[in-house]
């Protein structure tokens, strides 16, 4: 999951610090409906999940929300 941050689909979390891992996803709710963005992530003993309805791909909307959360709580 750490490679997902450094080399994969969760690169919006690279600026958070070391030891962060994540998994991104896109939920397709149906035709004519915007995709939902989701991501789960951890750093140390903190884990978080985020879903943004209509947010598109996981890193596009959920990633920045999680990055802000980790930076705010000072998890690194």
C-alpha positions as CSV (number, residue, x, y, z in Angstrom):
1,X,0.0,0.0,0.0
2,X,3.0,2.3,0.5
3,X,3.9,1.9,-3.2
4,X,0.4,3.1,-4.1
5,X,1.4,6.4,-2.6
6,X,5.0,6.6,-3.9
7,X,4.4,5.2,-7.4
8,X,0.7,4.5,-7.9
9,X,-2.8,5.9,-7.8
10,X,-2.6,7.7,-4.4
11,X,0.2,10.1,-5.2
12,X,-1.8,13.0,-3.7
13,X,-0.5,11.7,-0.3
14,X,3.2,11.9,-1.2
15,X,3.5,15.2,0.6
16,X,2.1,13.9,3.8
17,X,5.3,12.2,4.9
18,X,6.9,8.8,5.3
19,X,5.2,5.5,6.1
20,X,1.8,6.3,4.6
21,X,-0.1,3.6,2.7
22,X,-3.3,3.8,0.8
23,X,-5.8,2.2,-1.6
24,X,-7.8,4.2,-4.0
25,X,-11.0,3.4,-5.8
26,X,-13.8,4.6,-8.0
27,X,-17.4,3.4,-7.4
28,X,-19.6,3.5,-10.5
29,X,-23.2,3.9,-9.1
30,X,-24.9,3.7,-12.5
31,X,-25.5,5.2,-15.8
32,X,-25.9,9.0,-16.0
33,X,-24.5,9.3,-12.5
34,X,-21.1,10.7,-11.6
35,X,-18.6,8.2,-10.2
36,X,-17.8,8.3,-6.4
37,X,-14.2,8.8,-5.3
38,X,-13.0,6.7,-2.3
39,X,-9.7,6.1,-0.6
40,X,-8.5,4.4,2.6
41,X,-5.1,5.3,4.1
42,X,-3.0,4.7,7.2
43,X,0.1,6.2,8.8
44,X,1.4,4.8,12.0
45,X,-1.6,3.9,14.2
46,X,-4.0,6.2,12.4
47,X,-6.3,4.9,9.7
48,X,-9.0,6.8,7.7
49,X,-11.5,6.2,5.0
50,X,-13.1,8.8,2.8
51,X,-15.8,8.7,0.1
52,X,-16.7,11.7,-2.0
53,X,-20.0,11.2,-3.8
54,X,-19.7,12.4,-7.4
55,X,-16.0,13.0,-6.9
56,X,-14.7,11.0,-9.8
57,X,-11.6,8.9,-9.3
58,X,-10.2,8.0,-5.8
59,X,-7.1,10.2,-5.9
60,X,-9.0,13.2,-7.5
61,X,-11.3,14.0,-4.6
62,X,-10.8,11.7,-1.6
63,X,-7.0,11.9,-1.8
64,X,-6.8,15.6,-1.1
65,X,-9.3,15.3,1.8
66,X,-7.2,12.6,3.4
67,X,-3.9,14.5,2.8
68,X,-5.4,17.5,4.6
69,X,-6.6,15.4,7.5
70,X,-3.1,13.8,8.0
71,X,-1.4,17.1,7.8
72,X,-3.8,18.7,10.2
73,X,-3.4,16.0,12.9
74,X,0.3,15.8,12.4
75,X,0.4,12.1,11.9
76,X,3.8,11.9,10.2
